[in-house]
Amino acid sequence: MSDDLKARFEQASQEVTQLSQAPDNMAKLRLYALYKQASAGDCTGERPGMLNPAGRFKYDAWKALEGTSQDDAMTQYIEFVEELKAADQQA
């Protein structure tokens, strides 16, 4: 993992919090999954139970990225934040 990629990833994770409108729930789920894959690697732990639907959605979204390298996840996260920023500026 290059220092430049890591710096751009950290910058993107800060920029996404500065959008004028919060992303919709599907975008938030994608951001969460990409962030977790980029920072922690493949999904770990048990899938949350039926009484925790939000936890299940987050777990499933992260699990779907299994096998994606941390560098690829960082790159996808940065690109997605750029898309959200562009849409935010047009709104």
PDB file of N, CA, C and O in Angstrom, chain B, residues numbered from 101:
ATOM      1  N   MET B 101       0.855  -1.174   0.000  1.00  0.00           N
ATOM      2  CA  MET B 101       0.000   0.000   0.000  1.00  0.00           C
ATOM      3  C   MET B 101       0.901   1.237   0.000  1.00  0.00           C
ATOM      4  O   MET B 101       1.761   1.391   0.867  1.00  0.00           O
ATOM      5  N   SER B 102       0.694   2.099  -0.968  1.00  0.00           N
ATOM      6  CA  SER B 102       1.532   3.294  -1.059  1.00  0.00           C
ATOM      7  C   SER B 102       1.057   4.366  -0.079  1.00  0.00           C
ATOM      8  O   SER B 102      -0.123   4.449   0.264  1.00  0.00           O
ATOM      9  N   ASP B 103       2.006   5.175   0.352  1.00  0.00           N
ATOM     10  CA  ASP B 103       1.666   6.263   1.274  1.00  0.00           C
ATOM     11  C   ASP B 103       0.716   7.260   0.608  1.00  0.00           C
ATOM     12  O   ASP B 103      -0.157   7.828   1.265  1.00  0.00           O
ATOM     13  N   ASP B 104       0.895   7.471  -0.711  1.00  0.00           N
ATOM     14  CA  ASP B 104       0.038   8.405  -1.438  1.00  0.00           C
ATOM     15  C   ASP B 104      -1.409   7.915  -1.453  1.00  0.00           C
ATOM     16  O   ASP B 104      -2.335   8.694  -1.226  1.00  0.00           O
ATOM     17  N   LEU B 105      -1.598   6.636  -1.717  1.00  0.00           N
ATOM     18  CA  LEU B 105      -2.950   6.071  -1.742  1.00  0.00           C
ATOM     19  C   LEU B 105      -3.592   6.184  -0.365  1.00  0.00           C
ATOM     20  O   LEU B 105      -4.760   6.557  -0.250  1.00  0.00           O
ATOM     21  N   LYS B 106      -2.833   5.862   0.677  1.00  0.00           N
ATOM     22  CA  LYS B 106      -3.345   5.941   2.039  1.00  0.00           C
ATOM     23  C   LYS B 106      -3.726   7.382   2.390  1.00  0.00           C
ATOM     24  O   LYS B 106      -4.753   7.612   3.029  1.00  0.00           O
ATOM     25  N   ALA B 107      -2.914   8.337   1.980  1.00  0.00           N
ATOM     26  CA  ALA B 107      -3.203   9.753   2.247  1.00  0.00           C
ATOM     27  C   ALA B 107      -4.470  10.190   1.512  1.00  0.00           C
ATOM     28  O   ALA B 107      -5.297  10.906   2.076  1.00  0.00           O
ATOM     29  N   ARG B 108      -4.627   9.764   0.252  1.00  0.00           N
ATOM     30  CA  ARG B 108      -5.829  10.119  -0.509  1.00  0.00           C
ATOM     31  C   ARG B 108      -7.066   9.469   0.096  1.00  0.00           C
ATOM     32  O   ARG B 108      -8.139  10.071   0.121  1.00  0.00           O
ATOM     33  N   PHE B 109      -6.916   8.232   0.587  1.00  0.00           N
ATOM     34  CA  PHE B 109      -8.019   7.524   1.246  1.00  0.00           C
ATOM     35  C   PHE B 109      -8.449   8.271   2.512  1.00  0.00           C
ATOM     36  O   PHE B 109      -9.640   8.491   2.731  1.00  0.00           O
ATOM     37  N   GLU B 110      -7.496   8.652   3.329  1.00  0.00           N
ATOM     38  CA  GLU B 110      -7.812   9.385   4.560  1.00  0.00           C
ATOM     39  C   GLU B 110      -8.455  10.737   4.246  1.00  0.00           C
ATOM     40  O   GLU B 110      -9.375  11.169   4.941  1.00  0.00           O
ATOM     41  N   GLN B 111      -7.966  11.402   3.195  1.00  0.00           N
ATOM     42  CA  GLN B 111      -8.546  12.681   2.769  1.00  0.00           C
ATOM     43  C   GLN B 111     -10.003  12.476   2.338  1.00  0.00           C
ATOM     44  O   GLN B 111     -10.877  13.261   2.707  1.00  0.00           O
ATOM     45  N   ALA B 112     -10.260  11.430   1.566  1.00  0.00           N
ATOM     46  CA  ALA B 112     -11.620  11.142   1.090  1.00  0.00           C
ATOM     47  C   ALA B 112     -12.543  10.833   2.263  1.00  0.00           C
ATOM     48  O   ALA B 112     -13.705  11.240   2.258  1.00  0.00           O
ATOM     49  N   SER B 113     -12.039  10.117   3.269  1.00  0.00           N
ATOM     50  CA  SER B 113     -12.889   9.767   4.414  1.00  0.00           C
ATOM     51  C   SER B 113     -13.258  11.006   5.221  1.00  0.00           C
ATOM     52  O   SER B 113     -14.280  11.011   5.906  1.00  0.00           O
ATOM     53  N   GLN B 114     -12.443  12.053   5.151  1.00  0.00           N
ATOM     54  CA  GLN B 114     -12.789  13.319   5.801  1.00  0.00           C
ATOM     55  C   GLN B 114     -13.737  14.142   4.924  1.00  0.00           C
ATOM     56  O   GLN B 114     -14.692  14.744   5.415  1.00  0.00           O
ATOM     57  N   GLU B 115     -13.457  14.157   3.624  1.00  0.00           N
ATOM     58  CA  GLU B 115     -14.275  14.949   2.700  1.00  0.00           C
ATOM     59  C   GLU B 115     -15.726  14.484   2.656  1.00  0.00           C
ATOM     60  O   GLU B 115     -16.634  15.302   2.508  1.00  0.00           O
ATOM     61  N   VAL B 116     -15.950  13.181   2.784  1.00  0.00           N
ATOM     62  CA  VAL B 116     -17.315  12.665   2.688  1.00  0.00           C
ATOM     63  C   VAL B 116     -18.181  13.191   3.842  1.00  0.00           C
ATOM     64  O   VAL B 116     -19.402  13.277   3.707  1.00  0.00           O
ATOM     65  N   THR B 117     -17.568  13.536   4.953  1.00  0.00           N
ATOM     66  CA  THR B 117     -18.333  14.071   6.085  1.00  0.00           C
ATOM     67  C   THR B 117     -18.684  15.539   5.886  1.00  0.00           C
ATOM     68  O   THR B 117     -19.462  16.100   6.658  1.00  0.00           O
ATOM     69  N   GLN B 118     -18.120  16.164   4.864  1.00  0.00           N
ATOM     70  CA  GLN B 118     -18.350  17.589   4.629  1.00  0.00           C
ATOM     71  C   GLN B 118     -19.330  17.867   3.502  1.00  0.00           C
ATOM     72  O   GLN B 118     -19.483  19.016   3.088  1.00  0.00           O
ATOM     73  N   LEU B 119     -19.992  16.840   3.003  1.00  0.00           N
ATOM     74  CA  LEU B 119     -20.992  17.034   1.949  1.00  0.00           C
ATOM     75  C   LEU B 119     -22.161  17.841   2.509  1.00  0.00           C
ATOM     76  O   LEU B 119     -22.491  17.727   3.689  1.00  0.00           O
ATOM     77  N   SER B 120     -22.781  18.654   1.663  1.00  0.00           N
ATOM     78  CA  SER B 120     -23.903  19.471   2.139  1.00  0.00           C
ATOM     79  C   SER B 120     -25.138  18.616   2.421  1.00  0.00           C
ATOM     80  O   SER B 120     -25.958  18.966   3.270  1.00  0.00           O
ATOM     81  N   GLN B 121     -25.269  17.494   1.708  1.00  0.00           N
ATOM     82  CA  GLN B 121     -26.368  16.566   1.953  1.00  0.00           C
ATOM     83  C   GLN B 121     -25.791  15.194   2.249  1.00  0.00           C
ATOM     84  O   GLN B 121     -24.878  14.734   1.563  1.00  0.00           O
ATOM     85  N   ALA B 122     -26.323  14.545   3.268  1.00  0.00           N
ATOM     86  CA  ALA B 122     -25.854  13.201   3.613  1.00  0.00           C
ATOM     87  C   ALA B 122     -26.204  12.233   2.484  1.00  0.00           C
ATOM     88  O   ALA B 122     -27.280  12.337   1.896  1.00  0.00           O
ATOM     89  N   PRO B 123     -25.314  11.299   2.175  1.00  0.00           N
ATOM     90  CA  PRO B 123     -25.629  10.286   1.156  1.00  0.00           C
ATOM     91  C   PRO B 123     -26.829   9.444   1.596  1.00  0.00           C
ATOM     92  O   PRO B 123     -27.125   9.342   2.787  1.00  0.00           O
ATOM     93  N   ASP B 124     -27.516   8.842   0.615  1.00  0.00           N
ATOM     94  CA  ASP B 124     -28.640   7.971   0.974  1.00  0.00           C
ATOM     95  C   ASP B 124     -28.118   6.698   1.648  1.00  0.00           C
ATOM     96  O   ASP B 124     -26.912   6.456   1.696  1.00  0.00           O
ATOM     97  N   ASN B 125     -29.035   5.904   2.160  1.00  0.00           N
ATOM     98  CA  ASN B 125     -28.629   4.729   2.935  1.00  0.00           C
ATOM     99  C   ASN B 125     -27.817   3.725   2.121  1.00  0.00           C
ATOM    100  O   ASN B 125     -26.895   3.109   2.655  1.00  0.00           O
ATOM    101  N   MET B 126     -28.142   3.547   0.839  1.00  0.00           N
ATOM    102  CA  MET B 126     -27.378   2.613   0.012  1.00  0.00           C
ATOM    103  C   MET B 126     -25.949   3.124  -0.184  1.00  0.00           C
ATOM    104  O   MET B 126     -24.997   2.344  -0.160  1.00  0.00           O
ATOM    105  N   ALA B 127     -25.805   4.422  -0.375  1.00  0.00           N
ATOM    106  CA  ALA B 127     -24.467   4.997  -0.526  1.00  0.00           C
ATOM    107  C   ALA B 127     -23.686   4.874   0.776  1.00  0.00           C
ATOM    108  O   ALA B 127     -22.493   4.572   0.761  1.00  0.00           O
ATOM    109  N   LYS B 128     -24.355   5.106   1.898  1.00  0.00           N
ATOM    110  CA  LYS B 128     -23.690   4.964   3.201  1.00  0.00           C
ATOM    111  C   LYS B 128     -23.224   3.530   3.411  1.00  0.00           C
ATOM    112  O   LYS B 128     -22.135   3.299   3.936  1.00  0.00           O
ATOM    113  N   LEU B 129     -24.046   2.565   3.001  1.00  0.00           N
ATOM    114  CA  LEU B 129     -23.693   1.158   3.140  1.00  0.00           C
ATOM    115  C   LEU B 129     -22.470   0.825   2.288  1.00  0.00           C
ATOM    116  O   LEU B 129     -21.574   0.107   2.731  1.00  0.00           O
ATOM    117  N   ARG B 130     -22.437   1.351   1.066  1.00  0.00           N
ATOM    118  CA  ARG B 130     -21.286   1.114   0.187  1.00  0.00           C
ATOM    119  C   ARG B 130     -20.029   1.759   0.766  1.00  0.00           C
ATOM    120  O   ARG B 130     -18.953   1.161   0.753  1.00  0.00           O
ATOM    121  N   LEU B 131     -20.174   2.983   1.271  1.00  0.00           N
ATOM    122  CA  LEU B 131     -19.030   3.657   1.895  1.00  0.00           C
ATOM    123  C   LEU B 131     -18.506   2.843   3.077  1.00  0.00           C
ATOM    124  O   LEU B 131     -17.299   2.652   3.224  1.00  0.00           O
ATOM    125  N   TYR B 132     -19.422   2.370   3.912  1.00  0.00           N
ATOM    126  CA  TYR B 132     -19.041   1.574   5.079  1.00  0.00           C
ATOM    127  C   TYR B 132     -18.266   0.328   4.652  1.00  0.00           C
ATOM    128  O   TYR B 132     -17.189   0.046   5.176  1.00  0.00           O
ATOM    129  N   ALA B 133     -18.824  -0.413   3.698  1.00  0.00           N
ATOM    130  CA  ALA B 133     -18.209  -1.670   3.280  1.00  0.00           C
ATOM    131  C   ALA B 133     -16.834  -1.430   2.668  1.00  0.00           C
ATOM    132  O   ALA B 133     -15.881  -2.146   2.977  1.00  0.00           O
ATOM    133  N   LEU B 134     -16.730  -0.430   1.807  1.00  0.00           N
ATOM    134  CA  LEU B 134     -15.430  -0.135   1.189  1.00  0.00           C
ATOM    135  C   LEU B 134     -14.421   0.321   2.240  1.00  0.00           C
ATOM    136  O   LEU B 134     -13.249  -0.052   2.181  1.00  0.00           O
ATOM    137  N   TYR B 135     -14.874   1.126   3.200  1.00  0.00           N
ATOM    138  CA  TYR B 135     -13.979   1.606   4.248  1.00  0.00           C
ATOM    139  C   TYR B 135     -13.461   0.433   5.079  1.00  0.00           C
ATOM    140  O   TYR B 135     -12.265   0.333   5.352  1.00  0.00           O
ATOM    141  N   LYS B 136     -14.378  -0.456   5.477  1.00  0.00           N
ATOM    142  CA  LYS B 136     -13.979  -1.609   6.292  1.00  0.00           C
ATOM    143  C   LYS B 136     -13.022  -2.518   5.517  1.00  0.00           C
ATOM    144  O   LYS B 136     -12.027  -2.987   6.071  1.00  0.00           O
ATOM    145  N   GLN B 137     -13.316  -2.765   4.248  1.00  0.00           N
ATOM    146  CA  GLN B 137     -12.450  -3.628   3.438  1.00  0.00           C
ATOM    147  C   GLN B 137     -11.077  -2.985   3.280  1.00  0.00           C
ATOM    148  O   GLN B 137     -10.055  -3.668   3.351  1.00  0.00           O
ATOM    149  N   ALA B 138     -11.054  -1.666   3.065  1.00  0.00           N
ATOM    150  CA  ALA B 138      -9.786  -0.952   2.880  1.00  0.00           C
ATOM    151  C   ALA B 138      -8.965  -0.914   4.157  1.00  0.00           C
ATOM    152  O   ALA B 138      -7.740  -1.028   4.111  1.00  0.00           O
ATOM    153  N   SER B 139      -9.623  -0.756   5.286  1.00  0.00           N
ATOM    154  CA  SER B 139      -8.889  -0.578   6.537  1.00  0.00           C
ATOM    155  C   SER B 139      -8.633  -1.887   7.282  1.00  0.00           C
ATOM    156  O   SER B 139      -7.630  -2.005   7.987  1.00  0.00           O
ATOM    157  N   ALA B 140      -9.524  -2.876   7.138  1.00  0.00           N
ATOM    158  CA  ALA B 140      -9.393  -4.102   7.932  1.00  0.00           C
ATOM    159  C   ALA B 140      -9.217  -5.364   7.092  1.00  0.00           C
ATOM    160  O   ALA B 140      -8.864  -6.413   7.630  1.00  0.00           O
ATOM    161  N   GLY B 141      -9.456  -5.282   5.785  1.00  0.00           N
ATOM    162  CA  GLY B 141      -9.374  -6.479   4.948  1.00  0.00           C
ATOM    163  C   GLY B 141     -10.699  -7.239   4.958  1.00  0.00           C
ATOM    164  O   GLY B 141     -11.753  -6.668   5.235  1.00  0.00           O
ATOM    165  N   ASP B 142     -10.629  -8.524   4.655  1.00  0.00           N
ATOM    166  CA  ASP B 142     -11.841  -9.334   4.538  1.00  0.00           C
ATOM    167  C   ASP B 142     -12.658  -9.363   5.828  1.00  0.00           C
ATOM    168  O   ASP B 142     -12.123  -9.286   6.934  1.00  0.00           O
ATOM    169  N   CYS B 143     -13.961  -9.476   5.648  1.00  0.00           N
ATOM    170  CA  CYS B 143     -14.933  -9.488   6.742  1.00  0.00           C
ATOM    171  C   CYS B 143     -14.627 -10.600   7.738  1.00  0.00           C
ATOM    172  O   CYS B 143     -14.268 -11.715   7.358  1.00  0.00           O
ATOM    173  N   THR B 144     -14.776 -10.280   9.004  1.00  0.00           N
ATOM    174  CA  THR B 144     -14.537 -11.255  10.064  1.00  0.00           C
ATOM    175  C   THR B 144     -15.739 -11.288  11.003  1.00  0.00           C
ATOM    176  O   THR B 144     -16.608 -10.417  10.957  1.00  0.00           O
ATOM    177  N   GLY B 145     -15.767 -12.293  11.839  1.00  0.00           N
ATOM    178  CA  GLY B 145     -16.819 -12.376  12.843  1.00  0.00           C
ATOM    179  C   GLY B 145     -18.073 -13.043  12.340  1.00  0.00           C
ATOM    180  O   GLY B 145     -18.188 -13.402  11.168  1.00  0.00           O
ATOM    181  N   GLU B 146     -19.010 -13.201  13.250  1.00  0.00           N
ATOM    182  CA  GLU B 146     -20.284 -13.841  12.955  1.00  0.00           C
ATOM    183  C   GLU B 146     -21.264 -12.821  12.371  1.00  0.00           C
ATOM    184  O   GLU B 146     -21.222 -11.637  12.703  1.00  0.00           O
ATOM    185  N   ARG B 147     -22.144 -13.306  11.496  1.00  0.00           N
ATOM    186  CA  ARG B 147     -23.192 -12.450  10.947  1.00  0.00           C
ATOM    187  C   ARG B 147     -24.187 -12.123  12.070  1.00  0.00           C
ATOM    188  O   ARG B 147     -24.645 -13.027  12.769  1.00  0.00           O
ATOM    189  N   PRO B 148     -24.522 -10.841  12.246  1.00  0.00           N
ATOM    190  CA  PRO B 148     -25.482 -10.476  13.301  1.00  0.00           C
ATOM    191  C   PRO B 148     -26.818 -11.185  13.120  1.00  0.00           C
ATOM    192  O   PRO B 148     -27.187 -11.565  12.008  1.00  0.00           O
ATOM    193  N   GLY B 149     -27.532 -11.357  14.214  1.00  0.00           N
ATOM    194  CA  GLY B 149     -28.802 -12.063  14.202  1.00  0.00           C
ATOM    195  C   GLY B 149     -29.940 -11.255  13.614  1.00  0.00           C
ATOM    196  O   GLY B 149     -29.771 -10.093  13.245  1.00  0.00           O
ATOM    197  N   MET B 150     -31.108 -11.889  13.531  1.00  0.00           N
ATOM    198  CA  MET B 150     -32.302 -11.275  12.928  1.00  0.00           C
ATOM    199  C   MET B 150     -32.753 -10.009  13.657  1.00  0.00           C
ATOM    200  O   MET B 150     -33.396  -9.148  13.057  1.00  0.00           O
ATOM    201  N   LEU B 151     -32.428  -9.892  14.920  1.00  0.00           N
ATOM    202  CA  LEU B 151     -32.867  -8.735  15.693  1.00  0.00           C
ATOM    203  C   LEU B 151     -31.979  -7.515  15.471  1.00  0.00           C
ATOM    204  O   LEU B 151     -32.212  -6.461  16.063  1.00  0.00           O
ATOM    205  N   ASN B 152     -30.968  -7.653  14.628  1.00  0.00           N
ATOM    206  CA  ASN B 152     -30.066  -6.546  14.320  1.00  0.00           C
ATOM    207  C   ASN B 152     -29.984  -6.363  12.807  1.00  0.00           C
ATOM    208  O   ASN B 152     -28.955  -6.657  12.199  1.00  0.00           O
ATOM    209  N   PRO B 153     -31.088  -5.867  12.185  1.00  0.00           N
ATOM    210  CA  PRO B 153     -31.090  -5.764  10.721  1.00  0.00           C
ATOM    211  C   PRO B 153     -30.017  -4.815  10.178  1.00  0.00           C
ATOM    212  O   PRO B 153     -29.435  -5.093   9.130  1.00  0.00           O
ATOM    213  N   ALA B 154     -29.745  -3.714  10.859  1.00  0.00           N
ATOM    214  CA  ALA B 154     -28.721  -2.784  10.383  1.00  0.00           C
ATOM    215  C   ALA B 154     -27.355  -3.457  10.397  1.00  0.00           C
ATOM    216  O   ALA B 154     -26.572  -3.307   9.458  1.00  0.00           O
ATOM    217  N   GLY B 155     -27.073  -4.194  11.455  1.00  0.00           N
ATOM    218  CA  GLY B 155     -25.817  -4.922  11.540  1.00  0.00           C
ATOM    219  C   GLY B 155     -25.679  -5.963  10.447  1.00  0.00           C
ATOM    220  O   GLY B 155     -24.592  -6.171   9.908  1.00  0.00           O
ATOM    221  N   ARG B 156     -26.789  -6.618  10.122  1.00  0.00           N
ATOM    222  CA  ARG B 156     -26.777  -7.623   9.048  1.00  0.00           C
ATOM    223  C   ARG B 156     -26.485  -6.983   7.699  1.00  0.00           C
ATOM    224  O   ARG B 156     -25.690  -7.509   6.920  1.00  0.00           O
ATOM    225  N   PHE B 157     -27.128  -5.843   7.417  1.00  0.00           N
ATOM    226  CA  PHE B 157     -26.883  -5.155   6.148  1.00  0.00           C
ATOM    227  C   PHE B 157     -25.416  -4.762   6.027  1.00  0.00           C
ATOM    228  O   PHE B 157     -24.799  -4.952   4.979  1.00  0.00           O
ATOM    229  N   LYS B 158     -24.864  -4.212   7.107  1.00  0.00           N
ATOM    230  CA  LYS B 158     -23.469  -3.789   7.091  1.00  0.00           C
ATOM    231  C   LYS B 158     -22.541  -4.990   6.907  1.00  0.00           C
ATOM    232  O   LYS B 158     -21.603  -4.941   6.111  1.00  0.00           O
ATOM    233  N   TYR B 159     -22.805  -6.064   7.645  1.00  0.00           N
ATOM    234  CA  TYR B 159     -22.000  -7.278   7.539  1.00  0.00           C
ATOM    235  C   TYR B 159     -22.050  -7.822   6.108  1.00  0.00           C
ATOM    236  O   TYR B 159     -21.018  -8.145   5.519  1.00  0.00           O
ATOM    237  N   ASP B 160     -23.268  -7.916   5.557  1.00  0.00           N
ATOM    238  CA  ASP B 160     -23.432  -8.478   4.206  1.00  0.00           C
ATOM    239  C   ASP B 160     -22.731  -7.629   3.150  1.00  0.00           C
ATOM    240  O   ASP B 160     -22.121  -8.161   2.223  1.00  0.00           O
ATOM    241  N   ALA B 161     -22.820  -6.307   3.293  1.00  0.00           N
ATOM    242  CA  ALA B 161     -22.168  -5.415   2.331  1.00  0.00           C
ATOM    243  C   ALA B 161     -20.650  -5.586   2.379  1.00  0.00           C
ATOM    244  O   ALA B 161     -19.986  -5.625   1.343  1.00  0.00           O
ATOM    245  N   TRP B 162     -20.114  -5.688   3.593  1.00  0.00           N
ATOM    246  CA  TRP B 162     -18.667  -5.890   3.739  1.00  0.00           C
ATOM    247  C   TRP B 162     -18.272  -7.276   3.223  1.00  0.00           C
ATOM    248  O   TRP B 162     -17.269  -7.417   2.523  1.00  0.00           O
ATOM    249  N   LYS B 163     -19.053  -8.288   3.566  1.00  0.00           N
ATOM    250  CA  LYS B 163     -18.763  -9.669   3.159  1.00  0.00           C
ATOM    251  C   LYS B 163     -18.753  -9.791   1.631  1.00  0.00           C
ATOM    252  O   LYS B 163     -17.998 -10.590   1.077  1.00  0.00           O
ATOM    253  N   ALA B 164     -19.586  -9.005   0.955  1.00  0.00           N
ATOM    254  CA  ALA B 164     -19.657  -9.054  -0.504  1.00  0.00           C
ATOM    255  C   ALA B 164     -18.353  -8.610  -1.162  1.00  0.00           C
ATOM    256  O   ALA B 164     -18.101  -8.937  -2.322  1.00  0.00           O
ATOM    257  N   LEU B 165     -17.533  -7.874  -0.436  1.00  0.00           N
ATOM    258  CA  LEU B 165     -16.255  -7.398  -0.979  1.00  0.00           C
ATOM    259  C   LEU B 165     -15.103  -8.361  -0.692  1.00  0.00           C
ATOM    260  O   LEU B 165     -13.952  -8.066  -1.013  1.00  0.00           O
ATOM    261  N   GLU B 166     -15.406  -9.499  -0.096  1.00  0.00           N
ATOM    262  CA  GLU B 166     -14.370 -10.470   0.262  1.00  0.00           C
ATOM    263  C   GLU B 166     -13.485 -10.782  -0.943  1.00  0.00           C
ATOM    264  O   GLU B 166     -13.979 -11.038  -2.042  1.00  0.00           O
ATOM    265  N   GLY B 167     -12.180 -10.757  -0.721  1.00  0.00           N
ATOM    266  CA  GLY B 167     -11.236 -11.028  -1.791  1.00  0.00           C
ATOM    267  C   GLY B 167     -10.741  -9.768  -2.487  1.00  0.00           C
ATOM    268  O   GLY B 167      -9.764  -9.817  -3.235  1.00  0.00           O
ATOM    269  N   THR B 168     -11.407  -8.637  -2.248  1.00  0.00           N
ATOM    270  CA  THR B 168     -10.959  -7.365  -2.806  1.00  0.00           C
ATOM    271  C   THR B 168      -9.742  -6.916  -2.009  1.00  0.00           C
ATOM    272  O   THR B 168      -9.779  -6.904  -0.778  1.00  0.00           O
ATOM    273  N   SER B 169      -8.666  -6.547  -2.696  1.00  0.00           N
ATOM    274  CA  SER B 169      -7.475  -6.118  -1.965  1.00  0.00           C
ATOM    275  C   SER B 169      -7.754  -4.790  -1.255  1.00  0.00           C
ATOM    276  O   SER B 169      -8.647  -4.038  -1.648  1.00  0.00           O
ATOM    277  N   GLN B 170      -6.984  -4.520  -0.215  1.00  0.00           N
ATOM    278  CA  GLN B 170      -7.172  -3.274   0.525  1.00  0.00           C
ATOM    279  C   GLN B 170      -6.882  -2.069  -0.371  1.00  0.00           C
ATOM    280  O   GLN B 170      -7.562  -1.048  -0.268  1.00  0.00           O
ATOM    281  N   ASP B 171      -5.881  -2.174  -1.248  1.00  0.00           N
ATOM    282  CA  ASP B 171      -5.576  -1.083  -2.173  1.00  0.00           C
ATOM    283  C   ASP B 171      -6.740  -0.841  -3.138  1.00  0.00           C
ATOM    284  O   ASP B 171      -7.108   0.305  -3.394  1.00  0.00           O
ATOM    285  N   ASP B 172      -7.319  -1.927  -3.673  1.00  0.00           N
ATOM    286  CA  ASP B 172      -8.465  -1.780  -4.581  1.00  0.00           C
ATOM    287  C   ASP B 172      -9.654  -1.156  -3.860  1.00  0.00           C
ATOM    288  O   ASP B 172     -10.346  -0.305  -4.419  1.00  0.00           O
ATOM    289  N   ALA B 173      -9.892  -1.576  -2.620  1.00  0.00           N
ATOM    290  CA  ALA B 173     -11.003  -1.015  -1.848  1.00  0.00           C
ATOM    291  C   ALA B 173     -10.774   0.476  -1.587  1.00  0.00           C
ATOM    292  O   ALA B 173     -11.709   1.273  -1.655  1.00  0.00           O
ATOM    293  N   MET B 174      -9.534   0.845  -1.291  1.00  0.00           N
ATOM    294  CA  MET B 174      -9.226   2.269  -1.083  1.00  0.00           C
ATOM    295  C   MET B 174      -9.494   3.060  -2.349  1.00  0.00           C
ATOM    296  O   MET B 174     -10.100   4.131  -2.305  1.00  0.00           O
ATOM    297  N   THR B 175      -9.041   2.529  -3.486  1.00  0.00           N
ATOM    298  CA  THR B 175      -9.241   3.209  -4.767  1.00  0.00           C
ATOM    299  C   THR B 175     -10.730   3.365  -5.064  1.00  0.00           C
ATOM    300  O   THR B 175     -11.168   4.439  -5.475  1.00  0.00           O
ATOM    301  N   GLN B 176     -11.515   2.301  -4.858  1.00  0.00           N
ATOM    302  CA  GLN B 176     -12.961   2.376  -5.094  1.00  0.00           C
ATOM    303  C   GLN B 176     -13.617   3.373  -4.147  1.00  0.00           C
ATOM    304  O   GLN B 176     -14.521   4.106  -4.549  1.00  0.00           O
ATOM    305  N   TYR B 177     -13.177   3.407  -2.904  1.00  0.00           N
ATOM    306  CA  TYR B 177     -13.725   4.342  -1.916  1.00  0.00           C
ATOM    307  C   TYR B 177     -13.460   5.783  -2.365  1.00  0.00           C
ATOM    308  O   TYR B 177     -14.364   6.618  -2.349  1.00  0.00           O
ATOM    309  N   ILE B 178     -12.224   6.068  -2.762  1.00  0.00           N
ATOM    310  CA  ILE B 178     -11.855   7.415  -3.213  1.00  0.00           C
ATOM    311  C   ILE B 178     -12.700   7.821  -4.418  1.00  0.00           C
ATOM    312  O   ILE B 178     -13.213   8.939  -4.471  1.00  0.00           O
ATOM    313  N   GLU B 179     -12.844   6.910  -5.390  1.00  0.00           N
ATOM    314  CA  GLU B 179     -13.631   7.205  -6.590  1.00  0.00           C
ATOM    315  C   GLU B 179     -15.094   7.450  -6.242  1.00  0.00           C
ATOM    316  O   GLU B 179     -15.722   8.346  -6.805  1.00  0.00           O
ATOM    317  N   PHE B 180     -15.643   6.662  -5.317  1.00  0.00           N
ATOM    318  CA  PHE B 180     -17.050   6.829  -4.917  1.00  0.00           C
ATOM    319  C   PHE B 180     -17.256   8.159  -4.201  1.00  0.00           C
ATOM    320  O   PHE B 180     -18.262   8.833  -4.428  1.00  0.00           O
ATOM    321  N   VAL B 181     -16.322   8.543  -3.343  1.00  0.00           N
ATOM    322  CA  VAL B 181     -16.422   9.842  -2.663  1.00  0.00           C
ATOM    323  C   VAL B 181     -16.377  10.963  -3.691  1.00  0.00           C
ATOM    324  O   VAL B 181     -17.104  11.948  -3.562  1.00  0.00           O
ATOM    325  N   GLU B 182     -15.532  10.827  -4.708  1.00  0.00           N
ATOM    326  CA  GLU B 182     -15.464  11.847  -5.766  1.00  0.00           C
ATOM    327  C   GLU B 182     -16.811  11.955  -6.492  1.00  0.00           C
ATOM    328  O   GLU B 182     -17.255  13.058  -6.814  1.00  0.00           O
ATOM    329  N   GLU B 183     -17.465  10.805  -6.752  1.00  0.00           N
ATOM    330  CA  GLU B 183     -18.790  10.824  -7.391  1.00  0.00           C
ATOM    331  C   GLU B 183     -19.795  11.552  -6.486  1.00  0.00           C
ATOM    332  O   GLU B 183     -20.582  12.372  -6.959  1.00  0.00           O
ATOM    333  N   LEU B 184     -19.763  11.249  -5.203  1.00  0.00           N
ATOM    334  CA  LEU B 184     -20.701  11.891  -4.255  1.00  0.00           C
ATOM    335  C   LEU B 184     -20.445  13.384  -4.181  1.00  0.00           C
ATOM    336  O   LEU B 184     -21.389  14.171  -4.113  1.00  0.00           O
ATOM    337  N   LYS B 185     -19.181  13.784  -4.192  1.00  0.00           N
ATOM    338  CA  LYS B 185     -18.842  15.215  -4.150  1.00  0.00           C
ATOM    339  C   LYS B 185     -19.344  15.929  -5.404  1.00  0.00           C
ATOM    340  O   LYS B 185     -19.865  17.042  -5.320  1.00  0.00           O
ATOM    341  N   ALA B 186     -19.191  15.300  -6.551  1.00  0.00           N
ATOM    342  CA  ALA B 186     -19.650  15.904  -7.819  1.00  0.00           C
ATOM    343  C   ALA B 186     -21.174  16.060  -7.802  1.00  0.00           C
ATOM    344  O   ALA B 186     -21.702  17.100  -8.198  1.00  0.00           O
ATOM    345  N   ALA B 187     -21.870  15.028  -7.345  1.00  0.00           N
ATOM    346  CA  ALA B 187     -23.340  15.103  -7.271  1.00  0.00           C
ATOM    347  C   ALA B 187     -23.777  16.149  -6.253  1.00  0.00           C
ATOM    348  O   ALA B 187     -24.783  16.829  -6.455  1.00  0.00           O
ATOM    349  N   ASP B 188     -23.039  16.281  -5.175  1.00  0.00           N
ATOM    350  CA  ASP B 188     -23.347  17.245  -4.121  1.00  0.00           C
ATOM    351  C   ASP B 188     -23.215  18.672  -4.649  1.00  0.00           C
ATOM    352  O   ASP B 188     -24.002  19.548  -4.291  1.00  0.00           O
ATOM    353  N   GLN B 189     -22.222  18.898  -5.495  1.00  0.00           N
ATOM    354  CA  GLN B 189     -22.004  20.247  -6.046  1.00  0.00           C
ATOM    355  C   GLN B 189     -23.092  20.623  -7.038  1.00  0.00           C
ATOM    356  O   GLN B 189     -23.404  21.802  -7.200  1.00  0.00           O
ATOM    357  N   GLN B 190     -23.674  19.626  -7.707  1.00  0.00           N
ATOM    358  CA  GLN B 190     -24.727  19.900  -8.687  1.00  0.00           C
ATOM    359  C   GLN B 190     -26.081  20.107  -8.021  1.00  0.00           C
ATOM    360  O   GLN B 190     -26.985  20.707  -8.604  1.00  0.00           O
ATOM    361  N   ALA B 191     -26.210  19.610  -6.806  1.00  0.00           N
ATOM    362  CA  ALA B 191     -27.506  19.695  -6.106  1.00  0.00           C
ATOM    363  C   ALA B 191     -27.797  21.102  -5.634  1.00  0.00           C
ATOM    364  O   ALA B 191     -28.841  21.348  -5.030  1.00  0.00           O
TER     365      ALA B 191
END
